[in-house]
Amino acid sequence: MSTTTAADPVPGAGTTRPTTLKRGSFVSDSVAVCTRELLLVFRDPFGLVFSLLQPLIFLGLFTPLLIGSMPGEDPGDILQWYLPGVLVMVALFGTGIVGSNLQYELMTGSYERVLASPLSRPSLIVGRSVKEMLPLVAQAALITVIAIPFGFTLYPAHAVVGLLLLGVFGIGLGALSYSLALKTRSNEWVFWAVQQSLIFPLLILSGMMLPLEDGPQWLQTASDFNPLTYIVEAERQLFNGQVGTDALWGAIAAAVTCAIGLWVGVRTVNRNTV
């Protein structure tokens, strides 16, 4: 356990004495940061509920357009294919923009006050990133339940695995978003320019909204290099009550994204704090 010292005045004297600020372990610091961030979410649940509107609108308005254009005329069959893609879209949009919250803290000075605490620097990014898992999984679970009355068939055990896989992916994506926010702390517009330039190509090339099988060969080849493609295919297989190669590759893609995101995040926070 490492410590830092600061000088405090001794009452009734003109001298100072050192005060020891204890620094906990990396795990306890990460838990503390994660808890702090979750409390901020719980204090403003309206934002979490409001973020459900976009995926529900996609489900309500886009699903009918797919009927007749894809194999299977039944709305339930379409939902079995389309809903997993919408859940990945929730992860992409939801965790891809969380860096904007950190930018706000940088502008208001809130982040600097956190830096003054004895928390370890890596825990600042790891705790924030792990926090992204719970709201993401909760939103995805709620959307799945809402789709059941409209013909979606739920396979509970497979759905739980799919939600956990989505949460792991969200941790990595959130860490990358926070890293981008720290890198562009003096130019907010750069964050949004990079984020928007990446998010839509990733969305389209993953086959999230429309199947890519009938697209040009170059589009299908490009999708093979998109990690989201493997996440989407894994979610579709799991939410259809199956476990196979697609689920395995999706789990690998989620784990690799998580590992790379946290590694980049820790390096970024160490280089951008003193």
C-alpha positions as CSV (number, residue, x, y, z in Angstrom):
1,M,0.0,0.0,0.0
2,S,1.5,3.3,-1.0
3,T,1.0,6.6,0.8
4,T,1.3,10.3,0.1
5,T,1.9,13.0,2.6
6,A,0.7,16.6,2.9
7,A,1.5,19.3,5.4
8,D,-1.3,20.4,7.7
9,P,-1.0,23.2,10.3
10,V,-0.8,22.1,14.0
11,P,-3.5,23.8,16.0
12,G,-2.1,26.5,18.3
13,A,1.4,26.4,16.7
14,G,3.1,27.9,13.8
15,T,4.5,24.6,12.5
16,T,3.1,22.0,10.2
17,R,2.8,18.3,10.6
18,P,2.5,15.7,7.8
19,T,-0.9,14.1,7.1
20,T,-0.8,10.6,5.6
21,L,-3.3,10.0,2.7
22,K,-3.7,6.3,2.3
23,R,-4.0,4.8,-1.2
24,G,-6.0,1.6,-1.5
25,S,-5.4,-1.2,-3.8
26,F,-6.1,-1.0,-7.5
27,V,-9.2,-3.2,-7.1
28,S,-10.7,-1.2,-4.2
29,D,-10.0,2.1,-6.0
30,S,-11.6,0.8,-9.2
31,V,-14.7,-0.3,-7.2
32,A,-14.9,3.1,-5.6
33,V,-14.7,4.9,-9.0
34,C,-17.3,2.5,-10.5
35,T,-19.6,3.1,-7.5
36,R,-19.3,6.8,-7.8
37,E,-20.1,6.8,-11.5
38,L,-23.1,4.5,-10.9
39,L,-24.5,6.8,-8.3
40,L,-24.4,9.6,-10.8
41,V,-26.5,7.4,-13.2
42,F,-29.0,6.6,-10.4
43,R,-29.4,10.2,-9.5
44,D,-30.5,11.0,-13.1
45,P,-32.5,7.9,-14.2
46,F,-34.4,10.0,-16.8
47,G,-31.3,10.0,-19.0
48,L,-31.1,6.2,-18.9
49,V,-34.8,5.9,-19.7
50,F,-34.7,8.5,-22.5
51,S,-31.8,6.7,-24.2
52,L,-34.3,3.7,-24.7
53,L,-36.3,5.8,-27.1
54,Q,-34.0,5.5,-30.1
55,P,-33.7,1.6,-30.1
56,L,-37.5,1.3,-29.5
57,I,-38.1,3.7,-32.5
58,F,-35.9,1.6,-34.7
59,L,-37.7,-1.6,-33.6
60,G,-41.1,-0.1,-34.1
61,L,-40.5,1.7,-37.4
62,F,-37.8,-0.4,-39.1
63,T,-39.0,-3.9,-38.4
64,P,-42.1,-3.6,-40.6
65,L,-39.9,-2.4,-43.5
66,L,-38.0,-5.7,-43.2
67,I,-41.1,-7.9,-43.5
68,G,-41.2,-9.1,-47.1
69,S,-37.6,-8.1,-47.9
70,M,-36.1,-10.9,-45.8
71,P,-36.7,-14.7,-45.5
72,G,-39.6,-15.2,-43.1
73,E,-42.8,-13.2,-43.3
74,D,-43.6,-13.5,-39.6
75,P,-42.7,-10.4,-37.5
76,G,-41.4,-12.7,-34.8
77,D,-38.9,-14.1,-37.3
78,I,-37.8,-10.7,-38.3
79,L,-37.4,-9.7,-34.6
80,Q,-35.2,-12.8,-34.0
81,W,-32.8,-11.4,-36.6
82,Y,-33.1,-7.7,-36.1
83,L,-33.3,-7.3,-32.3
84,P,-29.8,-8.5,-31.6
85,G,-28.5,-6.0,-34.1
86,V,-30.4,-3.2,-32.2
87,L,-28.9,-4.3,-28.9
88,V,-25.4,-4.0,-30.4
89,M,-26.4,-0.6,-31.7
90,V,-27.4,0.4,-28.1
91,A,-23.8,-0.6,-27.1
92,L,-22.3,1.3,-30.0
93,F,-24.1,4.5,-29.5
94,G,-24.4,4.4,-25.7
95,T,-20.8,3.6,-24.7
96,G,-19.3,5.3,-27.8
97,I,-20.3,8.7,-26.5
98,V,-19.5,8.4,-22.8
99,G,-16.3,10.3,-23.3
100,S,-18.3,13.4,-23.7
101,N,-19.2,13.1,-20.0
102,L,-15.5,13.1,-19.1
103,Q,-15.0,16.1,-21.3
104,Y,-17.6,18.0,-19.4
105,E,-15.8,17.1,-16.1
106,L,-12.6,18.4,-17.7
107,M,-14.2,21.7,-18.6
108,T,-15.8,22.2,-15.2
109,G,-12.8,21.1,-13.1
110,S,-14.5,18.1,-11.6
111,Y,-12.0,15.7,-13.0
112,E,-9.1,17.7,-11.5
113,R,-10.6,17.3,-8.1
114,V,-10.7,13.6,-8.6
115,L,-7.1,13.6,-9.5
116,A,-6.3,15.3,-6.2
117,S,-7.5,12.2,-4.4
118,P,-5.2,9.3,-3.5
119,L,-6.9,7.0,-6.1
120,S,-4.6,5.2,-8.4
121,R,-4.5,6.6,-11.9
122,P,-5.4,3.3,-13.7
123,S,-8.5,2.9,-11.5
124,L,-9.9,6.2,-12.8
125,I,-10.3,4.7,-16.3
126,V,-11.0,1.1,-15.3
127,G,-13.7,2.0,-12.8
128,R,-15.4,4.3,-15.3
129,S,-15.3,1.7,-18.0
130,V,-16.6,-1.2,-15.9
131,K,-19.5,1.0,-14.8
132,E,-20.7,1.1,-18.5
133,M,-21.5,-2.6,-18.3
134,L,-24.5,-2.3,-15.8
135,P,-26.6,0.4,-17.6
136,L,-25.9,-1.3,-21.0
137,V,-27.0,-4.7,-19.9
138,A,-30.0,-3.3,-18.1
139,Q,-31.1,-1.4,-21.2
140,A,-30.6,-4.4,-23.5
141,A,-32.5,-6.7,-21.1
142,L,-35.4,-4.2,-20.9
143,I,-35.6,-3.9,-24.7
144,T,-35.6,-7.7,-25.1
145,V,-38.5,-8.0,-22.6
146,I,-40.5,-5.3,-24.4
147,A,-40.1,-7.2,-27.7
148,I,-41.5,-10.5,-26.4
149,P,-45.2,-9.5,-26.8
150,F,-44.5,-8.6,-30.4
151,G,-43.4,-12.1,-31.3
152,F,-39.8,-12.3,-30.1
153,T,-39.0,-15.8,-28.7
154,L,-36.8,-15.6,-25.6
155,Y,-34.2,-18.2,-24.7
156,P,-33.3,-17.1,-21.2
157,A,-30.0,-18.9,-20.7
158,H,-28.7,-17.9,-24.1
159,A,-29.9,-14.3,-23.7
160,V,-28.0,-14.0,-20.4
161,V,-24.8,-15.1,-22.2
162,G,-25.5,-12.6,-25.0
163,L,-26.1,-9.8,-22.6
164,L,-22.8,-10.5,-20.7
165,L,-20.9,-10.7,-24.0
166,L,-22.5,-7.3,-24.9
167,G,-21.4,-5.9,-21.5
168,V,-17.8,-7.0,-21.9
169,F,-17.7,-5.3,-25.4
170,G,-19.2,-2.2,-23.9
171,I,-16.4,-2.0,-21.3
172,G,-13.8,-1.9,-24.0
173,L,-15.7,0.6,-26.2
174,G,-16.3,2.8,-23.2
175,A,-12.6,2.8,-22.3
176,L,-11.7,3.8,-25.9
177,S,-14.3,6.7,-25.7
178,Y,-12.8,7.9,-22.4
179,S,-9.3,7.7,-23.9
180,L,-10.4,9.8,-26.9
181,A,-11.8,12.4,-24.5
182,L,-8.6,12.7,-22.7
183,K,-6.6,13.0,-25.9
184,T,-8.9,15.7,-27.2
185,R,-9.4,17.5,-23.9
186,S,-8.5,20.9,-25.4
187,N,-10.5,20.4,-28.6
188,E,-14.0,19.1,-27.9
189,W,-15.0,19.2,-31.6
190,V,-12.2,16.7,-32.4
191,F,-13.8,14.1,-30.1
192,W,-17.1,14.4,-32.0
193,A,-15.5,14.4,-35.4
194,V,-13.6,11.2,-34.7
195,Q,-16.5,9.6,-33.0
196,Q,-19.0,10.3,-35.7
197,S,-16.5,9.4,-38.5
198,L,-16.0,5.9,-37.0
199,I,-19.4,5.0,-35.6
200,F,-21.5,4.9,-38.8
201,P,-19.0,2.9,-41.0
202,L,-18.8,0.4,-38.1
203,L,-22.6,0.3,-37.9
204,I,-23.1,-0.3,-41.6
205,L,-20.3,-2.7,-42.1
206,S,-21.5,-4.9,-39.3
207,G,-24.7,-5.9,-41.0
208,M,-26.5,-4.6,-37.9
209,M,-29.4,-3.0,-39.8
210,L,-29.4,-4.9,-43.1
211,P,-27.9,-8.2,-44.2
212,L,-24.7,-7.9,-46.2
213,E,-25.0,-11.2,-48.1
214,D,-26.5,-9.4,-51.1
215,G,-24.1,-6.5,-51.0
216,P,-21.0,-6.1,-53.2
217,Q,-18.0,-8.3,-52.5
218,W,-15.8,-5.4,-51.3
219,L,-18.4,-4.5,-48.6
220,Q,-18.5,-8.1,-47.4
221,T,-14.7,-8.2,-47.3
222,A,-14.5,-5.0,-45.3
223,S,-17.0,-6.3,-42.8
224,D,-14.7,-9.2,-42.0
225,F,-12.3,-6.6,-40.5
226,N,-15.0,-5.0,-38.4
227,P,-15.1,-6.4,-34.8
228,L,-18.7,-5.4,-34.6
229,T,-19.6,-8.0,-37.3
230,Y,-18.6,-10.8,-35.0
231,I,-20.4,-9.3,-32.0
232,V,-23.6,-9.0,-34.1
233,E,-23.4,-12.5,-35.5
234,A,-22.8,-13.9,-32.0
235,E,-25.8,-12.0,-30.5
236,R,-28.0,-13.3,-33.3
237,Q,-26.9,-16.9,-32.7
238,L,-27.3,-16.7,-29.0
239,F,-30.7,-14.9,-29.0
240,N,-31.9,-17.6,-31.4
241,G,-31.1,-20.2,-28.7
242,Q,-27.9,-21.6,-30.3
243,V,-24.3,-21.8,-29.4
244,G,-21.7,-22.3,-32.1
245,T,-18.8,-20.9,-34.0
246,D,-20.4,-17.4,-34.3
247,A,-20.8,-17.2,-30.6
248,L,-17.2,-18.2,-30.0
249,W,-15.8,-15.6,-32.4
250,G,-18.1,-13.0,-30.9
251,A,-16.8,-13.8,-27.4
252,I,-13.2,-13.5,-28.7
253,A,-14.0,-10.1,-30.4
254,A,-15.6,-8.8,-27.2
255,A,-12.7,-9.9,-25.0
256,V,-10.1,-8.5,-27.4
257,T,-12.0,-5.2,-27.6
258,C,-12.2,-5.1,-23.8
259,A,-8.5,-5.8,-23.3
260,I,-7.4,-3.3,-25.9
261,G,-9.7,-0.6,-24.7
262,L,-8.6,-1.0,-21.1
263,W,-4.9,-1.1,-22.1
264,V,-5.2,2.0,-24.2
265,G,-7.3,3.7,-21.5
266,V,-4.7,3.0,-18.7
267,R,-1.8,4.3,-20.9
268,T,-3.8,7.4,-21.8
269,V,-4.7,8.3,-18.3
270,N,-1.1,7.8,-17.1
271,R,0.2,10.0,-19.8
272,N,-2.4,12.7,-19.4
273,T,-2.2,13.2,-15.7
274,V,0.6,14.2,-13.4
